Amino acid sequence: MEPGECEQVFFNIPLTLEPDLIRSRGEKRYFALCKTNMNRILVVIFTVRKIKMRVITARDVNKKERIKYEI
């Protein structure tokens, strides 16, 4: 993954944001699905601490997530 690529998903559309109810323990986590500037669809798991977003992990979407994103 290119440096800064996971941050690009927050500035491109369409952007899907949802709470991550399965893995949220102790702090609220969210996931975002979106394309990067290079048309790569990523899932970014993140949390918000005070006024900053902290990316926990970023990866390519799987088949199920790709279908959800493209609907």
N, CA, C, O and CB atoms as a CASP TS submission, in Angstrom:
PFRMAT TS
TARGET T0000
AUTHOR 0000-0000-0000
METHOD Language model
MODEL 1
PARENT N/A
ATOM      1  N   MET     1       0.845  -1.165   0.000  1.00  0.00           N
ATOM      2  CA  MET     1       0.000   0.000   0.000  1.00  0.00           C
ATOM      3  C   MET     1       0.897   1.236   0.000  1.00  0.00           C
ATOM      4  O   MET     1       1.884   1.312   0.732  1.00  0.00           O
ATOM      5  CB  MET     1      -0.965  -0.006   1.218  1.00  0.00           C
ATOM      6  N   GLU     2       0.532   2.180  -0.825  1.00  0.00           N
ATOM      7  CA  GLU     2       1.295   3.425  -0.915  1.00  0.00           C
ATOM      8  C   GLU     2       1.106   4.267   0.353  1.00  0.00           C
ATOM      9  O   GLU     2       0.039   4.228   0.967  1.00  0.00           O
ATOM     10  CB  GLU     2       0.866   4.231  -2.164  1.00  0.00           C
ATOM     11  N   PRO     3       2.137   5.029   0.748  1.00  0.00           N
ATOM     12  CA  PRO     3       1.973   5.903   1.913  1.00  0.00           C
ATOM     13  C   PRO     3       0.823   6.889   1.688  1.00  0.00           C
ATOM     14  O   PRO     3       0.739   7.519   0.634  1.00  0.00           O
ATOM     15  CB  PRO     3       3.286   6.668   2.206  1.00  0.00           C
ATOM     16  N   GLY     4      -0.047   7.017   2.665  1.00  0.00           N
ATOM     17  CA  GLY     4      -1.169   7.945   2.568  1.00  0.00           C
ATOM     18  C   GLY     4      -2.371   7.413   1.805  1.00  0.00           C
ATOM     19  O   GLY     4      -3.399   8.085   1.728  1.00  0.00           O
ATOM     20  N   GLU     5      -2.258   6.212   1.239  1.00  0.00           N
ATOM     21  CA  GLU     5      -3.347   5.697   0.420  1.00  0.00           C
ATOM     22  C   GLU     5      -4.616   5.447   1.241  1.00  0.00           C
ATOM     23  O   GLU     5      -5.720   5.697   0.757  1.00  0.00           O
ATOM     24  CB  GLU     5      -2.914   4.414  -0.268  1.00  0.00           C
ATOM     25  N   CYS     6      -4.473   4.963   2.459  1.00  0.00           N
ATOM     26  CA  CYS     6      -5.674   4.685   3.254  1.00  0.00           C
ATOM     27  C   CYS     6      -6.409   5.971   3.643  1.00  0.00           C
ATOM     28  O   CYS     6      -7.621   5.936   3.855  1.00  0.00           O
ATOM     29  CB  CYS     6      -5.301   3.901   4.513  1.00  0.00           C
ATOM     30  N   GLU     7      -5.712   7.092   3.742  1.00  0.00           N
ATOM     31  CA  GLU     7      -6.367   8.359   4.054  1.00  0.00           C
ATOM     32  C   GLU     7      -7.196   8.871   2.887  1.00  0.00           C
ATOM     33  O   GLU     7      -8.136   9.640   3.090  1.00  0.00           O
ATOM     34  CB  GLU     7      -5.336   9.398   4.447  1.00  0.00           C
ATOM     35  N   GLN     8      -6.866   8.461   1.671  1.00  0.00           N
ATOM     36  CA  GLN     8      -7.582   8.927   0.484  1.00  0.00           C
ATOM     37  C   GLN     8      -9.047   8.526   0.492  1.00  0.00           C
ATOM     38  O   GLN     8      -9.879   9.226  -0.085  1.00  0.00           O
ATOM     39  CB  GLN     8      -6.923   8.392  -0.758  1.00  0.00           C
ATOM     40  N   VAL     9      -9.382   7.402   1.141  1.00  0.00           N
ATOM     41  CA  VAL     9     -10.772   6.946   1.128  1.00  0.00           C
ATOM     42  C   VAL     9     -11.713   7.962   1.776  1.00  0.00           C
ATOM     43  O   VAL     9     -12.893   8.005   1.429  1.00  0.00           O
ATOM     44  CB  VAL     9     -10.888   5.605   1.842  1.00  0.00           C
ATOM     45  N   PHE    10     -11.227   8.765   2.693  1.00  0.00           N
ATOM     46  CA  PHE    10     -12.077   9.732   3.379  1.00  0.00           C
ATOM     47  C   PHE    10     -12.362  10.979   2.534  1.00  0.00           C
ATOM     48  O   PHE    10     -13.184  11.812   2.917  1.00  0.00           O
ATOM     49  CB  PHE    10     -11.431  10.140   4.681  1.00  0.00           C
ATOM     50  N   PHE    11     -11.693  11.106   1.396  1.00  0.00           N
ATOM     51  CA  PHE    11     -11.875  12.277   0.548  1.00  0.00           C
ATOM     52  C   PHE    11     -12.482  11.947  -0.804  1.00  0.00           C
ATOM     53  O   PHE    11     -12.685  12.845  -1.621  1.00  0.00           O
ATOM     54  CB  PHE    11     -10.564  12.964   0.348  1.00  0.00           C
ATOM     55  N   ASN    12     -12.775  10.678  -1.058  1.00  0.00           N
ATOM     56  CA  ASN    12     -13.350  10.252  -2.335  1.00  0.00           C
ATOM     57  C   ASN    12     -14.787   9.791  -2.129  1.00  0.00           C
ATOM     58  O   ASN    12     -15.195   9.455  -1.017  1.00  0.00           O
ATOM     59  CB  ASN    12     -12.505   9.121  -2.970  1.00  0.00           C
ATOM     60  N   ILE    13     -15.548   9.781  -3.223  1.00  0.00           N
ATOM     61  CA  ILE    13     -16.931   9.315  -3.161  1.00  0.00           C
ATOM     62  C   ILE    13     -17.161   8.281  -4.242  1.00  0.00           C
ATOM     63  O   ILE    13     -16.479   8.325  -5.267  1.00  0.00           O
ATOM     64  CB  ILE    13     -17.923  10.488  -3.310  1.00  0.00           C
ATOM     65  N   PRO    14     -18.087   7.354  -4.066  1.00  0.00           N
ATOM     66  CA  PRO    14     -18.922   7.198  -2.885  1.00  0.00           C
ATOM     67  C   PRO    14     -18.144   6.599  -1.718  1.00  0.00           C
ATOM     68  O   PRO    14     -17.259   5.764  -1.904  1.00  0.00           O
ATOM     69  CB  PRO    14     -20.122   6.330  -3.208  1.00  0.00           C
ATOM     70  N   LEU    15     -18.482   7.032  -0.542  1.00  0.00           N
ATOM     71  CA  LEU    15     -17.841   6.574   0.691  1.00  0.00           C
ATOM     72  C   LEU    15     -18.901   5.918   1.566  1.00  0.00           C
ATOM     73  O   LEU    15     -19.952   6.506   1.819  1.00  0.00           O
ATOM     74  CB  LEU    15     -17.143   7.758   1.446  1.00  0.00           C
ATOM     75  N   THR    16     -18.630   4.718   2.023  1.00  0.00           N
ATOM     76  CA  THR    16     -19.526   4.012   2.937  1.00  0.00           C
ATOM     77  C   THR    16     -18.879   3.999   4.309  1.00  0.00           C
ATOM     78  O   THR    16     -17.767   3.498   4.475  1.00  0.00           O
ATOM     79  CB  THR    16     -19.829   2.557   2.442  1.00  0.00           C
ATOM     80  N   LEU    17     -19.582   4.555   5.297  1.00  0.00           N
ATOM     81  CA  LEU    17     -19.114   4.569   6.681  1.00  0.00           C
ATOM     82  C   LEU    17     -20.143   3.857   7.548  1.00  0.00           C
ATOM     83  O   LEU    17     -21.338   4.141   7.466  1.00  0.00           O
ATOM     84  CB  LEU    17     -18.874   6.028   7.185  1.00  0.00           C
ATOM     85  N   GLU    18     -19.670   2.927   8.382  1.00  0.00           N
ATOM     86  CA  GLU    18     -20.555   2.202   9.288  1.00  0.00           C
ATOM     87  C   GLU    18     -19.817   1.902  10.583  1.00  0.00           C
ATOM     88  O   GLU    18     -18.593   1.770  10.589  1.00  0.00           O
ATOM     89  CB  GLU    18     -21.069   0.896   8.635  1.00  0.00           C
ATOM     90  N   PRO    19     -20.569   1.793  11.693  1.00  0.00           N
ATOM     91  CA  PRO    19     -19.916   1.377  12.937  1.00  0.00           C
ATOM     92  C   PRO    19     -19.501  -0.083  12.843  1.00  0.00           C
ATOM     93  O   PRO    19     -20.192  -0.889  12.219  1.00  0.00           O
ATOM     94  CB  PRO    19     -20.850   1.595  14.150  1.00  0.00           C
ATOM     95  N   ASP    20     -18.395  -0.421  13.451  1.00  0.00           N
ATOM     96  CA  ASP    20     -17.910  -1.801  13.494  1.00  0.00           C
ATOM     97  C   ASP    20     -18.383  -2.408  14.812  1.00  0.00           C
ATOM     98  O   ASP    20     -17.653  -2.416  15.803  1.00  0.00           O
ATOM     99  CB  ASP    20     -16.335  -1.872  13.357  1.00  0.00           C
ATOM    100  N   LEU    21     -19.603  -2.912  14.810  1.00  0.00           N
ATOM    101  CA  LEU    21     -20.223  -3.412  16.042  1.00  0.00           C
ATOM    102  C   LEU    21     -19.603  -4.703  16.534  1.00  0.00           C
ATOM    103  O   LEU    21     -19.670  -4.995  17.728  1.00  0.00           O
ATOM    104  CB  LEU    21     -21.693  -3.620  15.829  1.00  0.00           C
ATOM    105  N   ILE    22     -19.003  -5.484  15.654  1.00  0.00           N
ATOM    106  CA  ILE    22     -18.432  -6.772  16.042  1.00  0.00           C
ATOM    107  C   ILE    22     -17.139  -6.605  16.826  1.00  0.00           C
ATOM    108  O   ILE    22     -16.936  -7.279  17.835  1.00  0.00           O
ATOM    109  CB  ILE    22     -18.181  -7.625  14.812  1.00  0.00           C
ATOM    110  N   ARG    23     -16.263  -5.714  16.373  1.00  0.00           N
ATOM    111  CA  ARG    23     -14.947  -5.585  16.993  1.00  0.00           C
ATOM    112  C   ARG    23     -14.807  -4.386  17.928  1.00  0.00           C
ATOM    113  O   ARG    23     -13.716  -4.136  18.440  1.00  0.00           O
ATOM    114  CB  ARG    23     -13.912  -5.494  15.930  1.00  0.00           C
ATOM    115  N   SER    24     -15.871  -3.652  18.158  1.00  0.00           N
ATOM    116  CA  SER    24     -15.798  -2.499  19.060  1.00  0.00           C
ATOM    117  C   SER    24     -15.862  -2.959  20.507  1.00  0.00           C
ATOM    118  O   SER    24     -16.928  -3.313  21.011  1.00  0.00           O
ATOM    119  CB  SER    24     -16.937  -1.500  18.766  1.00  0.00           C
ATOM    120  N   ARG    25     -14.728  -2.952  21.161  1.00  0.00           N
ATOM    121  CA  ARG    25     -14.652  -3.310  22.583  1.00  0.00           C
ATOM    122  C   ARG    25     -13.843  -2.220  23.291  1.00  0.00           C
ATOM    123  O   ARG    25     -12.651  -2.052  23.034  1.00  0.00           O
ATOM    124  CB  ARG    25     -13.994  -4.740  22.792  1.00  0.00           C
ATOM    125  N   GLY    26     -14.488  -1.506  24.157  1.00  0.00           N
ATOM    126  CA  GLY    26     -13.775  -0.472  24.897  1.00  0.00           C
ATOM    127  C   GLY    26     -13.767   0.875  24.199  1.00  0.00           C
ATOM    128  O   GLY    26     -13.847   1.911  24.858  1.00  0.00           O
ATOM    129  N   GLU    27     -13.674   0.877  22.894  1.00  0.00           N
ATOM    130  CA  GLU    27     -13.748   2.129  22.144  1.00  0.00           C
ATOM    131  C   GLU    27     -14.539   1.870  20.869  1.00  0.00           C
ATOM    132  O   GLU    27     -14.495   0.775  20.309  1.00  0.00           O
ATOM    133  CB  GLU    27     -12.319   2.689  21.820  1.00  0.00           C
ATOM    134  N   LYS    28     -15.257   2.883  20.420  1.00  0.00           N
ATOM    135  CA  LYS    28     -16.056   2.720  19.204  1.00  0.00           C
ATOM    136  C   LYS    28     -15.135   2.657  17.998  1.00  0.00           C
ATOM    137  O   LYS    28     -14.214   3.460  17.851  1.00  0.00           O
ATOM    138  CB  LYS    28     -17.078   3.876  19.049  1.00  0.00           C
ATOM    139  N   ARG    29     -15.408   1.680  17.137  1.00  0.00           N
ATOM    140  CA  ARG    29     -14.655   1.545  15.888  1.00  0.00           C
ATOM    141  C   ARG    29     -15.616   1.656  14.727  1.00  0.00           C
ATOM    142  O   ARG    29     -16.804   1.352  14.840  1.00  0.00           O
ATOM    143  CB  ARG    29     -13.879   0.201  15.834  1.00  0.00           C
ATOM    144  N   TYR    30     -15.076   2.094  13.619  1.00  0.00           N
ATOM    145  CA  TYR    30     -15.856   2.287  12.406  1.00  0.00           C
ATOM    146  C   TYR    30     -15.103   1.690  11.233  1.00  0.00           C
ATOM    147  O   TYR    30     -13.890   1.488  11.295  1.00  0.00           O
ATOM    148  CB  TYR    30     -16.152   3.784  12.165  1.00  0.00           C
ATOM    149  N   PHE    31     -15.842   1.406  10.151  1.00  0.00           N
ATOM    150  CA  PHE    31     -15.146   1.010   8.939  1.00  0.00           C
ATOM    151  C   PHE    31     -15.648   1.834   7.775  1.00  0.00           C
ATOM    152  O   PHE    31     -16.816   2.217   7.704  1.00  0.00           O
ATOM    153  CB  PHE    31     -15.330  -0.488   8.662  1.00  0.00           C
ATOM    154  N   ALA    32     -14.736   2.092   6.874  1.00  0.00           N
ATOM    155  CA  ALA    32     -15.016   2.868   5.680  1.00  0.00           C
ATOM    156  C   ALA    32     -14.650   2.028   4.460  1.00  0.00           C
ATOM    157  O   ALA    32     -13.622   1.351   4.451  1.00  0.00           O
ATOM    158  CB  ALA    32     -14.239   4.216   5.689  1.00  0.00           C
ATOM    159  N   LEU    33     -15.487   2.077   3.443  1.00  0.00           N
ATOM    160  CA  LEU    33     -15.203   1.449   2.156  1.00  0.00           C
ATOM    161  C   LEU    33     -15.203   2.546   1.109  1.00  0.00           C
ATOM    162  O   LEU    33     -16.159   3.315   1.004  1.00  0.00           O
ATOM    163  CB  LEU    33     -16.249   0.326   1.811  1.00  0.00           C
ATOM    164  N   CYS    34     -14.144   2.617   0.345  1.00  0.00           N
ATOM    165  CA  CYS    34     -14.077   3.618  -0.707  1.00  0.00           C
ATOM    166  C   CYS    34     -12.895   3.321  -1.618  1.00  0.00           C
ATOM    167  O   CYS    34     -12.019   2.521  -1.289  1.00  0.00           O
ATOM    168  CB  CYS    34     -13.965   5.037  -0.110  1.00  0.00           C
ATOM    169  N   LYS    35     -12.890   3.982  -2.770  1.00  0.00           N
ATOM    170  CA  LYS    35     -11.781   3.847  -3.704  1.00  0.00           C
ATOM    171  C   LYS    35     -10.704   4.869  -3.383  1.00  0.00           C
ATOM    172  O   LYS    35     -10.982   5.976  -2.920  1.00  0.00           O
ATOM    173  CB  LYS    35     -12.265   4.012  -5.154  1.00  0.00           C
ATOM    174  N   THR    36      -9.470   4.467  -3.641  1.00  0.00           N
ATOM    175  CA  THR    36      -8.355   5.400  -3.525  1.00  0.00           C
ATOM    176  C   THR    36      -8.233   6.159  -4.840  1.00  0.00           C
ATOM    177  O   THR    36      -8.999   5.918  -5.773  1.00  0.00           O
ATOM    178  CB  THR    36      -7.021   4.657  -3.174  1.00  0.00           C
ATOM    179  N   ASN    37      -7.289   7.056  -4.913  1.00  0.00           N
ATOM    180  CA  ASN    37      -7.065   7.808  -6.149  1.00  0.00           C
ATOM    181  C   ASN    37      -6.608   6.911  -7.293  1.00  0.00           C
ATOM    182  O   ASN    37      -6.685   7.297  -8.460  1.00  0.00           O
ATOM    183  CB  ASN    37      -6.037   8.899  -5.915  1.00  0.00           C
ATOM    184  N   MET    38      -6.127   5.702  -6.954  1.00  0.00           N
ATOM    185  CA  MET    38      -5.672   4.753  -7.971  1.00  0.00           C
ATOM    186  C   MET    38      -6.738   3.685  -8.250  1.00  0.00           C
ATOM    187  O   MET    38      -6.422   2.626  -8.791  1.00  0.00           O
ATOM    188  CB  MET    38      -4.359   4.085  -7.526  1.00  0.00           C
ATOM    189  N   ASN    39      -8.019   3.963  -7.877  1.00  0.00           N
ATOM    190  CA  ASN    39      -9.165   3.066  -8.090  1.00  0.00           C
ATOM    191  C   ASN    39      -9.042   1.736  -7.363  1.00  0.00           C
ATOM    192  O   ASN    39      -9.594   0.734  -7.818  1.00  0.00           O
ATOM    193  CB  ASN    39      -9.337   2.806  -9.556  1.00  0.00           C
ATOM    194  N   ARG    40      -8.354   1.709  -6.281  1.00  0.00           N
ATOM    195  CA  ARG    40      -8.249   0.519  -5.438  1.00  0.00           C
ATOM    196  C   ARG    40      -9.287   0.654  -4.331  1.00  0.00           C
ATOM    197  O   ARG    40      -9.310   1.666  -3.631  1.00  0.00           O
ATOM    198  CB  ARG    40      -6.794   0.348  -4.846  1.00  0.00           C
ATOM    199  N   ILE    41     -10.147  -0.350  -4.161  1.00  0.00           N
ATOM    200  CA  ILE    41     -11.174  -0.280  -3.129  1.00  0.00           C
ATOM    201  C   ILE    41     -10.594  -0.846  -1.833  1.00  0.00           C
ATOM    202  O   ILE    41     -10.114  -1.978  -1.786  1.00  0.00           O
ATOM    203  CB  ILE    41     -12.464  -1.058  -3.558  1.00  0.00           C
ATOM    204  N   LEU    42     -10.654  -0.027  -0.790  1.00  0.00           N
ATOM    205  CA  LEU    42     -10.092  -0.413   0.501  1.00  0.00           C
ATOM    206  C   LEU    42     -11.153  -0.431   1.591  1.00  0.00           C
ATOM    207  O   LEU    42     -12.157   0.279   1.520  1.00  0.00           O
ATOM    208  CB  LEU    42      -8.966   0.533   0.888  1.00  0.00           C
ATOM    209  N   VAL    43     -10.910  -1.251   2.592  1.00  0.00           N
ATOM    210  CA  VAL    43     -11.633  -1.201   3.854  1.00  0.00           C
ATOM    211  C   VAL    43     -10.660  -0.606   4.857  1.00  0.00           C
ATOM    212  O   VAL    43      -9.540  -1.093   5.012  1.00  0.00           O
ATOM    213  CB  VAL    43     -12.163  -2.632   4.308  1.00  0.00           C
ATOM    214  N   VAL    44     -11.090   0.443   5.533  1.00  0.00           N
ATOM    215  CA  VAL    44     -10.256   1.081   6.552  1.00  0.00           C
ATOM    216  C   VAL    44     -11.014   1.011   7.873  1.00  0.00           C
ATOM    217  O   VAL    44     -12.113   1.552   7.994  1.00  0.00           O
ATOM    218  CB  VAL    44      -9.905   2.575   6.170  1.00  0.00           C
ATOM    219  N   ILE    45     -10.425   0.344   8.856  1.00  0.00           N
ATOM    220  CA  ILE    45     -10.992   0.283  10.202  1.00  0.00           C
ATOM    221  C   ILE    45     -10.310   1.380  11.011  1.00  0.00           C
ATOM    222  O   ILE    45      -9.083   1.480  11.029  1.00  0.00           O
ATOM    223  CB  ILE    45     -10.794  -1.146  10.868  1.00  0.00           C
ATOM    224  N   PHE    46     -11.124   2.208  11.684  1.00  0.00           N
ATOM    225  CA  PHE    46     -10.538   3.341  12.408  1.00  0.00           C
ATOM    226  C   PHE    46     -11.347   3.652  13.652  1.00  0.00           C
ATOM    227  O   PHE    46     -12.471   3.176  13.813  1.00  0.00           O
ATOM    228  CB  PHE    46     -10.457   4.581  11.507  1.00  0.00           C
ATOM    229  N   THR    47     -10.765   4.454  14.529  1.00  0.00           N
ATOM    230  CA  THR    47     -11.433   4.965  15.712  1.00  0.00           C
ATOM    231  C   THR    47     -11.172   6.461  15.790  1.00  0.00           C
ATOM    232  O   THR    47     -10.277   6.977  15.121  1.00  0.00           O
ATOM    233  CB  THR    47     -10.945   4.236  17.001  1.00  0.00           C
ATOM    234  N   VAL    48     -11.941   7.147  16.595  1.00  0.00           N
ATOM    235  CA  VAL    48     -11.757   8.586  16.780  1.00  0.00           C
ATOM    236  C   VAL    48     -11.343   8.813  18.220  1.00  0.00           C
ATOM    237  O   VAL    48     -12.034   8.396  19.150  1.00  0.00           O
ATOM    238  CB  VAL    48     -13.059   9.391  16.428  1.00  0.00           C
ATOM    239  N   ARG    49     -10.211   9.477  18.396  1.00  0.00           N
ATOM    240  CA  ARG    49      -9.701   9.813  19.730  1.00  0.00           C
ATOM    241  C   ARG    49      -9.556  11.317  19.816  1.00  0.00           C
ATOM    242  O   ARG    49      -8.737  11.926  19.127  1.00  0.00           O
ATOM    243  CB  ARG    49      -8.338   9.104  20.021  1.00  0.00           C
ATOM    244  N   LYS    50     -10.369  11.902  20.680  1.00  0.00           N
ATOM    245  CA  LYS    50     -10.450  13.358  20.813  1.00  0.00           C
ATOM    246  C   LYS    50     -10.808  13.941  19.458  1.00  0.00           C
ATOM    247  O   LYS    50     -11.942  13.769  19.013  1.00  0.00           O
ATOM    248  CB  LYS    50      -9.108  13.962  21.344  1.00  0.00           C
ATOM    249  N   ILE    51      -9.894  14.619  18.785  1.00  0.00           N
ATOM    250  CA  ILE    51     -10.215  15.211  17.475  1.00  0.00           C
ATOM    251  C   ILE    51      -9.467  14.527  16.334  1.00  0.00           C
ATOM    252  O   ILE    51      -9.488  15.014  15.204  1.00  0.00           O
ATOM    253  CB  ILE    51      -9.888  16.702  17.477  1.00  0.00           C
ATOM    254  N   LYS    52      -8.806  13.407  16.614  1.00  0.00           N
ATOM    255  CA  LYS    52      -8.011  12.727  15.587  1.00  0.00           C
ATOM    256  C   LYS    52      -8.597  11.360  15.257  1.00  0.00           C
ATOM    257  O   LYS    52      -9.135  10.663  16.117  1.00  0.00           O
ATOM    258  CB  LYS    52      -6.555  12.576  16.049  1.00  0.00           C
ATOM    259  N   MET    53      -8.476  11.005  13.992  1.00  0.00           N
ATOM    260  CA  MET    53      -8.850   9.668  13.558  1.00  0.00           C
ATOM    261  C   MET    53      -7.603   8.804  13.592  1.00  0.00           C
ATOM    262  O   MET    53      -6.546   9.203  13.104  1.00  0.00           O
ATOM    263  CB  MET    53      -9.491   9.684  12.134  1.00  0.00           C
ATOM    264  N   ARG    54      -7.732   7.606  14.177  1.00  0.00           N
ATOM    265  CA  ARG    54      -6.613   6.676  14.237  1.00  0.00           C
ATOM    266  C   ARG    54      -6.965   5.458  13.392  1.00  0.00           C
ATOM    267  O   ARG    54      -7.904   4.727  13.706  1.00  0.00           O
ATOM    268  CB  ARG    54      -6.288   6.269  15.713  1.00  0.00           C
ATOM    269  N   VAL    55      -6.210   5.245  12.324  1.00  0.00           N
ATOM    270  CA  VAL    55      -6.429   4.088  11.470  1.00  0.00           C
ATOM    271  C   VAL    55      -5.864   2.864  12.177  1.00  0.00           C
ATOM    272  O   VAL    55      -4.699   2.848  12.572  1.00  0.00           O
ATOM    273  CB  VAL    55      -5.773   4.285  10.066  1.00  0.00           C
ATOM    274  N   ILE    56      -6.689   1.847  12.331  1.00  0.00           N
ATOM    275  CA  ILE    56      -6.277   0.610  12.969  1.00  0.00           C
ATOM    276  C   ILE    56      -5.724  -0.353  11.933  1.00  0.00           C
ATOM    277  O   ILE    56      -4.671  -0.959  12.134  1.00  0.00           O
ATOM    278  CB  ILE    56      -7.447  -0.027  13.724  1.00  0.00           C
ATOM    279  N   THR    57      -6.434  -0.490  10.831  1.00  0.00           N
ATOM    280  CA  THR    57      -5.969  -1.348   9.743  1.00  0.00           C
ATOM    281  C   THR    57      -6.616  -0.910   8.434  1.00  0.00           C
ATOM    282  O   THR    57      -7.687  -0.303   8.421  1.00  0.00           O
ATOM    283  CB  THR    57      -6.288  -2.837  10.038  1.00  0.00           C
ATOM    284  N   ALA    58      -5.953  -1.227   7.356  1.00  0.00           N
ATOM    285  CA  ALA    58      -6.476  -0.965   6.015  1.00  0.00           C
ATOM    286  C   ALA    58      -6.095  -2.148   5.133  1.00  0.00           C
ATOM    287  O   ALA    58      -4.980  -2.663   5.209  1.00  0.00           O
ATOM    288  CB  ALA    58      -5.919   0.389   5.427  1.00  0.00           C
ATOM    289  N   ARG    59      -7.034  -2.567   4.301  1.00  0.00           N
ATOM    290  CA  ARG    59      -6.780  -3.707   3.420  1.00  0.00           C
ATOM    291  C   ARG    59      -7.678  -3.619   2.195  1.00  0.00           C
ATOM    292  O   ARG    59      -8.618  -2.825   2.152  1.00  0.00           O
ATOM    293  CB  ARG    59      -7.009  -5.046   4.165  1.00  0.00           C
ATOM    294  N   ASP    60      -7.374  -4.447   1.202  1.00  0.00           N
ATOM    295  CA  ASP    60      -8.240  -4.550   0.031  1.00  0.00           C
ATOM    296  C   ASP    60      -9.549  -5.208   0.443  1.00  0.00           C
ATOM    297  O   ASP    60      -9.576  -6.027   1.361  1.00  0.00           O
ATOM    298  CB  ASP    60      -7.550  -5.354  -1.111  1.00  0.00           C
ATOM    299  N   VAL    61     -10.628  -4.848  -0.235  1.00  0.00           N
ATOM    300  CA  VAL    61     -11.923  -5.449   0.067  1.00  0.00           C
ATOM    301  C   VAL    61     -11.947  -6.906  -0.364  1.00  0.00           C
ATOM    302  O   VAL    61     -11.230  -7.311  -1.280  1.00  0.00           O
ATOM    303  CB  VAL    61     -13.052  -4.673  -0.620  1.00  0.00           C
ATOM    304  N   ASN    62     -12.790  -7.696   0.316  1.00  0.00           N
ATOM    305  CA  ASN    62     -13.010  -9.064  -0.133  1.00  0.00           C
ATOM    306  C   ASN    62     -14.210  -9.068  -1.090  1.00  0.00           C
ATOM    307  O   ASN    62     -14.795  -8.017  -1.352  1.00  0.00           O
ATOM    308  CB  ASN    62     -13.246 -10.031   1.084  1.00  0.00           C
ATOM    309  N   LYS    63     -14.572 -10.228  -1.602  1.00  0.00           N
ATOM    310  CA  LYS    63     -15.633 -10.311  -2.606  1.00  0.00           C
ATOM    311  C   LYS    63     -16.969  -9.796  -2.063  1.00  0.00           C
ATOM    312  O   LYS    63     -17.673  -9.055  -2.750  1.00  0.00           O
ATOM    313  CB  LYS    63     -15.788 -11.755  -3.087  1.00  0.00           C
ATOM    314  N   LYS    64     -17.315 -10.180  -0.850  1.00  0.00           N
ATOM    315  CA  LYS    64     -18.579  -9.758  -0.234  1.00  0.00           C
ATOM    316  C   LYS    64     -18.626  -8.234  -0.056  1.00  0.00           C
ATOM    317  O   LYS    64     -19.651  -7.606  -0.319  1.00  0.00           O
ATOM    318  CB  LYS    64     -18.768 -10.457   1.131  1.00  0.00           C
ATOM    319  N   GLU    65     -17.517  -7.649   0.389  1.00  0.00           N
ATOM    320  CA  GLU    65     -17.451  -6.201   0.585  1.00  0.00           C
ATOM    321  C   GLU    65     -17.493  -5.460  -0.741  1.00  0.00           C
ATOM    322  O   GLU    65     -18.092  -4.388  -0.833  1.00  0.00           O
ATOM    323  CB  GLU    65     -16.189  -5.825   1.350  1.00  0.00           C
ATOM    324  N   ARG    66     -16.868  -6.014  -1.758  1.00  0.00           N
ATOM    325  CA  ARG    66     -16.875  -5.386  -3.088  1.00  0.00           C
ATOM    326  C   ARG    66     -18.304  -5.300  -3.623  1.00  0.00           C
ATOM    327  O   ARG    66     -18.705  -4.278  -4.180  1.00  0.00           O
ATOM    328  CB  ARG    66     -15.977  -6.181  -4.077  1.00  0.00           C
ATOM    329  N   ILE    67     -19.067  -6.377  -3.449  1.00  0.00           N
ATOM    330  CA  ILE    67     -20.458  -6.392  -3.902  1.00  0.00           C
ATOM    331  C   ILE    67     -21.267  -5.339  -3.152  1.00  0.00           C
ATOM    332  O   ILE    67     -22.067  -4.623  -3.753  1.00  0.00           O
ATOM    333  CB  ILE    67     -21.082  -7.791  -3.706  1.00  0.00           C
ATOM    334  N   LYS    68     -21.060  -5.246  -1.843  1.00  0.00           N
ATOM    335  CA  LYS    68     -21.761  -4.261  -1.029  1.00  0.00           C
ATOM    336  C   LYS    68     -21.415  -2.841  -1.486  1.00  0.00           C
ATOM    337  O   LYS    68     -22.293  -1.980  -1.550  1.00  0.00           O
ATOM    338  CB  LYS    68     -21.411  -4.446   0.459  1.00  0.00           C
ATOM    339  N   TYR    69     -20.157  -2.595  -1.799  1.00  0.00           N
ATOM    340  CA  TYR    69     -19.720  -1.265  -2.215  1.00  0.00           C
ATOM    341  C   TYR    69     -20.307  -0.890  -3.568  1.00  0.00           C
ATOM    342  O   TYR    69     -20.679   0.263  -3.786  1.00  0.00           O
ATOM    343  CB  TYR    69     -18.196  -1.200  -2.271  1.00  0.00           C
ATOM    344  N   GLU    70     -20.393  -1.848  -4.471  1.00  0.00           N
ATOM    345  CA  GLU    70     -20.810  -1.566  -5.838  1.00  0.00           C
ATOM    346  C   GLU    70     -22.320  -1.474  -6.013  1.00  0.00           C
ATOM    347  O   GLU    70     -22.789  -1.092  -7.085  1.00  0.00           O
ATOM    348  CB  GLU    70     -20.275  -2.616  -6.747  1.00  0.00           C
ATOM    349  N   ILE    71     -23.092  -1.815  -4.984  1.00  0.00           N
ATOM    350  CA  ILE    71     -24.568  -1.742  -5.095  1.00  0.00           C
ATOM    351  C   ILE    71     -25.025  -0.305  -5.117  1.00  0.00           C
ATOM    352  O   ILE    71     -26.224  -0.041  -5.205  1.00  0.00           O
ATOM    353  CB  ILE    71     -25.250  -2.487  -3.930  1.00  0.00           C
TER
END
